[in-house]
Amino acid sequence: MALTYGTYLDLDRLLSAQKPRSDGPEHDEMLFIVIHQVYELWFKQILHESGRLARSLEEGDTHHALATLKRVLTILKTLVGQIDVLETMTPMSFNSFRSRLDTASGFESAQFREFEFVLGHKRESALRHYPENSAEYASLARRLAAPTLWDAFLRYLAGQGFPIPTAELERDVRQPIAPSEGVQDVLLQVYREDALVSQVCERLIDLDEGLQEWRYRHVKMVERTIGTKMGSGGSSGADYLKSTLFRPLFPDLWAIRVRL
């Protein structure tokens, strides 16, 4: 049988994966499902691109590192844009099927937690939300034990001849990224001496800022939809999301701004 568009993309399974649970069903539940399924597809692609980015940095391939960062940043803009679509759903429309979500919550997105781990926002407590014998738990445990993009970036800088402190190159990758005055001194040297490598630094700042933009828009969308109500699955809703704002992924890149 010849390969077709539908079979290549497995459209029969893809287009049958939207299963509204409300009576009727409620019109906007389809939008809610599609938006979140698309988010998960983009998270999968971001994780795929993050692997390539880490390899490019490890290999000292500045060209491919910058190209991959551009792609990830473009995907993040698409994620923000999807919120515009979701905000066409009124609070009353959402409440018409919200009870059908039961304990399901976006808080449970294992792929987004993986992305946070890849970027260095690690905390072992995140694994507690998944059964120990689940695929989600296994994936997060693997990401928790793996180097972050920041670790790959530090090795990239060392490979470019910059004197990254040994302690930072050998840090415990299971721990969150902490500021380092030694790394900040090196970053200042990068900005003053190597215009190309400093572009990688700026794209990482863009990545940090892009994720913050998505978090902010997500917070405001939740506030518009459910106000201060408890979130789906028992989370604290908008209050929890607010607590994630303005937390830098790469603190050293932000700290040097006052010294440039």
N, C-alpha and C positions, 0 to 999 in steps of 0.2 A: 504494500500500500504506500502510495506517495505521501511524503510529509506535507502537511498543510499548515496554514497559519494557526488554525484551531488546535491541531494536535501538538504542534511545536510549543505553544504557550499553555497547553493543557487547559483550554478554556472551559471544557465541560465541568471540570472540578472547581476551577477558579470562580466561575459565575454561578455555581450552585452552593457556594460557601456562605452566602448571605441568608441567614435564617432568623427573621424577626420572631420574637417570642410574644409580642403583645397581641391582643385580640383585634381582629380587623384585617391585617395588623395596622397599627398607627402609622400614618404616612412617613413621618420623619425618622422612624427607627431604621429604615433602610439607609438613609444618609448617615446616621450615627455609626452603623456597622461598617459601611463602605469606607468612611473616613478613617476609622481606627484600623481596619485591615490594611489600608494603604500605608498608614503610619508604620505598621509592622514590616511591610515590604521595604519601605525606605530605611528603617532601622537595620534590616538585613543587609541592604546595600552599603550603608555606612560602615557596618562592621567589616564587610568585604573590602571596602576601600581602606579602612584603617589598617588592615593587614598589609596591604600593598604599601601604604605610607610608611609603616614601621620598617618594612624591608628596604625601601628606598633610602630611608635615613641611615639604617645600619650599613648599607652599601656605599654611603656617601654620594648618592645619586640626587643631586640638588634639583635637576631638571624635572625628574619624575616626582619628587617629593612636592615641588610647587604645583605641578599639574594635578596631583591627587588632592592636595589641599584645596585647590580651586573647585574641584568636583564636589568634595564634601561640603564646602561652604555654599555651593549652589543648591545642594540637596537641603541644607538647613533652611535656606530661603524658601524652598518649596514647602517645607514643613510649616513654616510660619504662615505662608500663603493659604494653606489648607484650613487654618483657623478662621480665615475670612469666610470660607464656605460654611464651616460649622456654626459660625455666629449668625447665619441666616435662620437658624432654628431658634424659635422663641422659648423662653422658660416654660411656658404652658405646654408647648409641643414636647419638650424633653420630659416634663413631669407626667405626660400621658403614658409613657412607657418605662419610666425610670425604675419603678418597683420591680419590673421584670428582670432587671439586671442582677437582682438578688445580692450576692456578695462580690460579684465581678467588679473589678476596678482597674483603671489604667495604671494604678500603683503596682499592679502585679506584672507589668510588662518586663519580662526577664531580659529581652533584647535591649531595652533602654538602660536597664541596670548594667548590662554588659558594656554598653557604650560608655557609661559613667566610669566603670572600672578601667576600660581602655584609656580614658582620658586622665585617670589618676585619682578620681573621687572614690576611693576604696573604703569599705567598712564591712567587716565580716558579718555584722548584724543583718545585712541585706539578704543573706542566704536563708535566714530563719523563716522567710515568707514562702518557702518552697519545700516540699517533701524531700528528704535526703536521698530517696531512691529515684527522684525525677530527673528528666533530661535538663530541665532548667537549673536545678541545683548543681548538676555536674558541669554545665557550661559556665556558671558563675564561679564555681570553685576553681576551674581552670583559669579563668580570667583573673581571679584574685591572686593566684600564684605566678601569673605571667608579668613580665615587664610592661610598663605603660608606654604610651607615645612619648611622654616626657623623658623616660629612660632612654628610648631610642634616639631622641633629640640630643640628649647629653652625650651619648656615644658618637653621634654625628659630629657634634662640635669638637670632641676630642680627636676624631678622625681628620678634621680639618686643621688640626694643629693647635687648637686652643686648650689651655691648661685647666681642664675641668678637675676639681678636687677629687682625689681617689675615693674619699668617703662617699661622695655623691654617686660615683659610678658603681659603687658596691653597696648602695643602700638597700634596705629591706623593701622589696617591691610590693609587699603585701600592705604596706603602710601608705596613708595618704601623702601627697606631695607637700613637703614643708619648705618654707623659704630658706635660702642659703645665701649668706653674704658673699661667700666665695664664688658661687655661680653668678651672682649679680655683678661682681667685678669682671668676670669673664664676658658676660653679655655686653657690658659697656665697651669692652675691647672689641667685640664683634661689630657693634654698631659704628665704631670709629674707624675700623680697619678693613671691613669686608662687606661691601654693599650687597653682594649676592646672598651671602649667608644671612645678613640682616633681613632680607626679604622673607626668608623662612621664619624668622622670629616674628615678623609682622603678620604673616599668615596664621601663625599659631594664636596671636592676639585676636585676629579676626574670628578664628574658630571659637575661642573662649567667649568673645562678645556675641557671636552668632547663637551659641547655645543659651546665653543669658537672654537674648531677645526672644527665643522660642519659649523659655521659661516664663518670661514676663507676659507674653501674649496668652500663654496657657492659663496663667493666674487670672488675668482679666476676663478671659472667656468663661472660666469657672464662676467668677464673681457675677458675671452677667446672667449666667444660667441658673445657679442655685444659691447665690448670695453667700451667706455665712452658714448655710446648712452643712451638716456632716456629709463628707464625701461618700461615694459609692464604696461598698466593702468595709465601711466603718472608719475610713481615714478622716482626718480633720479637714478635708476639702481645701479651700483656698488658703487657710491658715498654714497648712503643711507646705503648700506650694510656695507661699511667700518666704518660708524659712530657707528655701533653696536659692533664692535670688541673691545676686551680688556676692556669690562665693566664687572667687577666682579659681580657675583650674590650674593656671600656671602663675603662681604668685610672684615669682622672680621677674617675669617679663613685665608685670605691672609695677613692681617696686622700683625699677630703674628709671621710670619716667621722670622722676623728680631730679635725676642726676644727668640726664641727657642734655 
